[in-house]
Amino acid sequence: MSASPAPSVLDLAPVIPVVVVEELGDAVPLARALVAGGLPAIEVTLRTPVALDAVRAIADEVPGAVVGAGTVISPAQVSDVLAAGARFLVSPGWTDVLLESMRASGVPFLPGVSTASEVVALLERGVSEMKFFPAQAAGGTAYLKSLSGPLPQARFCPTGGIGPANAPDYLALPNVACVGGSWMLPADAVAARDWGRVEALAREAAALK
């Protein structure tokens, strides 16, 4: 079995913004602000009625964006987001059925894990790039550091409870390629359509090491 296709979405930027689009009209300017700030990989979560249309709009209208879909939990959703133009897939967890659907998609995918057994099971299936979720609740940097010794071949994008204060601690770990978060999209800035502030916060996130 082959692993997630290259090039890896994990290597595009130190942070993958996790985006919940409530208003479809916000999708394109929001994505443009993130890309302008240096964060091209954008995970649009399938948590709202307009999520698929948001993926489609970003894919069609923001050339610099590498738009992906998050909270993918079924083969049907894999098909839907691919049709909308998603270029990578992210799931909070995985089953064999979901994993094979994501693998068959032909785009990079990050199945979610929170235990060593899940990591080993994915490595056994030829997958070495994963989402570690929920990062803080599942043990944070201490847990990931403990995995790096026995399972050095696994690479992670930790997501969940990560912000500008603790992101550098995650990024310093040898098995962490990038982190996921939404702190560059504060609710008040999005509500005010303050895309300049979003771009500034994205630029700060893109500079993290």
C-alpha positions as CSV (number, residue, x, y, z in Angstrom):
1,M,0.0,0.0,0.0
2,S,1.2,3.5,-0.8
3,A,1.3,6.4,1.6
4,S,-0.4,9.7,1.2
5,P,0.7,11.3,-2.1
6,A,3.5,13.8,-2.4
7,P,4.2,16.6,-2.3
8,S,3.0,16.8,1.3
9,V,0.6,19.4,2.5
10,L,2.5,19.3,5.8
11,D,5.4,21.1,4.2
12,L,3.5,24.1,2.7
13,A,3.6,26.3,5.8
14,P,4.1,25.9,9.6
15,V,0.4,26.4,10.2
16,I,-2.7,25.1,8.4
17,P,-5.6,27.5,9.2
18,V,-8.7,25.6,10.3
19,V,-11.6,27.5,8.8
20,V,-15.3,27.4,9.7
21,V,-17.2,29.4,7.0
22,E,-20.5,30.6,8.2
23,E,-21.2,33.1,5.4
24,L,-20.4,32.0,1.9
25,G,-19.5,35.5,0.9
26,D,-16.6,35.4,3.4
27,A,-14.9,32.4,1.9
28,V,-12.9,34.1,-0.9
29,P,-11.8,37.3,0.9
30,L,-10.8,35.2,3.9
31,A,-8.8,32.8,1.8
32,R,-7.1,35.6,0.0
33,A,-6.1,37.2,3.3
34,L,-4.6,33.9,4.5
35,V,-2.7,33.3,1.3
36,A,-1.4,36.9,1.3
37,G,-0.2,36.3,4.8
38,G,1.8,33.3,3.8
39,L,-0.6,30.4,4.7
40,P,-1.6,28.8,1.4
41,A,-3.0,25.5,2.8
42,I,-6.5,26.2,4.1
43,E,-8.6,23.5,5.7
44,V,-12.4,24.3,5.4
45,T,-14.2,22.2,7.9
46,L,-17.5,20.5,6.9
47,R,-19.4,21.9,9.8
48,T,-21.7,24.4,8.1
49,P,-24.2,24.2,5.3
50,V,-22.1,26.4,3.0
51,A,-18.8,24.4,3.5
52,L,-18.8,22.6,0.2
53,D,-19.7,25.8,-1.7
54,A,-16.9,27.6,0.2
55,V,-14.4,25.0,-0.9
56,R,-15.6,25.4,-4.5
57,A,-15.4,29.2,-4.3
58,I,-11.9,29.2,-2.9
59,A,-10.7,26.5,-5.4
60,D,-12.2,28.6,-8.3
61,E,-11.3,32.1,-7.2
62,V,-8.1,32.0,-5.1
63,P,-5.3,30.7,-7.3
64,G,-2.7,30.7,-4.6
65,A,-4.7,28.7,-2.2
66,V,-4.3,25.0,-1.6
67,V,-7.8,24.4,-0.2
68,G,-8.7,21.2,1.6
69,A,-11.6,19.8,3.5
70,G,-11.6,19.0,7.2
71,T,-14.0,17.0,9.4
72,V,-14.3,14.4,6.6
73,I,-15.8,11.3,8.2
74,S,-17.4,9.3,5.3
75,P,-16.7,8.1,1.8
76,A,-19.6,10.2,0.6
77,Q,-18.0,13.4,1.9
78,V,-14.7,12.4,0.2
79,S,-16.5,12.3,-3.1
80,D,-18.4,15.6,-2.4
81,V,-15.3,17.6,-1.5
82,L,-13.2,16.2,-4.4
83,A,-16.0,17.4,-6.8
84,A,-15.9,20.8,-5.1
85,G,-12.1,21.1,-5.8
86,A,-10.5,20.1,-2.5
87,R,-6.8,19.3,-2.8
88,F,-6.3,17.6,0.5
89,L,-8.5,15.8,3.1
90,V,-8.4,15.9,6.9
91,S,-10.3,13.7,9.3
92,P,-10.6,13.8,13.1
93,G,-10.2,10.0,13.1
94,W,-10.3,7.0,10.8
95,T,-11.7,3.6,9.9
96,D,-10.5,1.2,7.3
97,V,-13.5,2.2,5.1
98,L,-12.8,5.9,5.4
99,L,-9.0,5.4,5.0
100,E,-9.4,3.5,1.7
101,S,-11.7,6.1,0.4
102,M,-9.3,8.9,1.2
103,R,-6.4,6.9,-0.3
104,A,-8.4,6.3,-3.5
105,S,-9.0,10.0,-3.8
106,G,-5.5,10.6,-5.2
107,V,-5.0,13.7,-3.0
108,P,-3.0,14.1,0.2
109,F,-4.9,13.0,3.3
110,L,-4.4,13.3,7.1
111,P,-6.3,10.8,9.1
112,G,-6.7,11.7,12.8
113,V,-5.0,9.8,15.6
114,S,-4.8,10.3,19.4
115,T,-3.1,7.0,20.6
116,A,0.1,5.1,19.9
117,S,-2.0,2.1,18.7
118,E,-3.7,4.2,16.1
119,V,-0.4,5.5,14.8
120,V,1.0,1.9,14.6
121,A,-2.1,0.8,12.7
122,L,-1.7,3.6,10.1
123,L,2.0,2.9,9.7
124,E,1.1,-0.8,9.1
125,R,-1.2,0.4,6.3
126,G,1.5,2.5,4.7
127,V,0.4,5.9,6.0
128,S,3.0,8.0,7.8
129,E,1.4,11.5,7.8
130,M,-1.4,12.1,10.3
131,K,-3.4,14.6,12.2
132,F,-2.9,14.5,16.0
133,F,-6.3,15.4,17.5
134,P,-7.4,16.7,19.9
135,A,-3.8,17.7,20.5
136,Q,-3.9,19.4,23.9
137,A,-6.6,17.1,25.3
138,A,-4.7,14.0,24.0
139,G,-1.5,14.8,25.8
140,G,0.0,17.7,23.9
141,T,3.7,18.1,23.3
142,A,4.7,15.7,26.0
143,Y,2.7,12.9,24.4
144,L,4.0,13.7,20.9
145,K,7.6,13.8,22.1
146,S,7.2,10.4,23.7
147,L,6.0,9.0,20.3
148,S,9.1,10.3,18.5
149,G,11.4,7.7,19.9
150,P,9.6,4.5,19.1
151,L,7.7,5.8,16.1
152,P,10.1,8.3,14.3
153,Q,8.6,7.6,10.9
154,A,5.3,9.2,11.8
155,R,4.8,12.9,11.0
156,F,2.1,14.9,12.6
157,C,-0.1,18.0,12.2
158,P,-1.3,18.5,15.8
159,T,-4.7,20.4,15.9
160,G,-7.0,21.2,18.9
161,G,-6.2,23.8,21.6
162,I,-3.2,25.2,19.7
163,G,-2.5,29.0,19.5
164,P,0.4,31.4,19.1
165,A,1.6,30.8,22.7
166,N,2.1,27.0,22.4
167,A,2.5,26.5,18.6
168,P,6.3,27.0,18.7
169,D,6.6,24.2,21.3
170,Y,4.8,21.8,19.0
171,L,6.8,23.0,15.9
172,A,10.1,22.3,17.8
173,L,9.3,18.6,18.0
174,P,11.1,16.4,15.5
175,N,7.9,14.6,14.5
176,V,5.7,17.7,14.0
177,A,5.8,19.2,10.5
178,C,3.1,21.8,11.0
179,V,0.2,22.6,13.3
180,G,-3.5,23.4,12.7
181,G,-5.4,26.2,14.3
182,S,-7.8,29.1,13.9
183,W,-6.3,31.8,16.0
184,M,-5.5,33.9,12.9
185,L,-9.3,34.1,12.4
186,P,-10.7,35.8,15.5
187,A,-14.5,35.9,15.5
188,D,-14.6,39.7,15.8
189,A,-12.3,40.2,12.8
190,V,-14.3,37.8,10.7
191,A,-17.6,39.4,11.7
192,A,-16.2,42.8,10.9
193,R,-14.7,41.6,7.6
194,D,-11.4,42.9,8.8
195,W,-9.3,41.0,6.3
196,G,-6.3,43.2,6.9
197,R,-6.2,42.0,10.5
198,V,-6.6,38.4,9.3
199,E,-3.7,38.8,6.9
200,A,-1.5,40.3,9.6
201,L,-2.2,37.5,12.0
202,A,-1.6,35.0,9.2
203,R,1.8,36.6,8.5
204,E,2.7,36.2,12.2
205,A,1.7,32.5,12.1
206,A,3.6,31.9,8.9
207,A,6.8,33.2,10.6
208,L,6.6,30.6,13.4
209,K,9.4,28.1,13.6
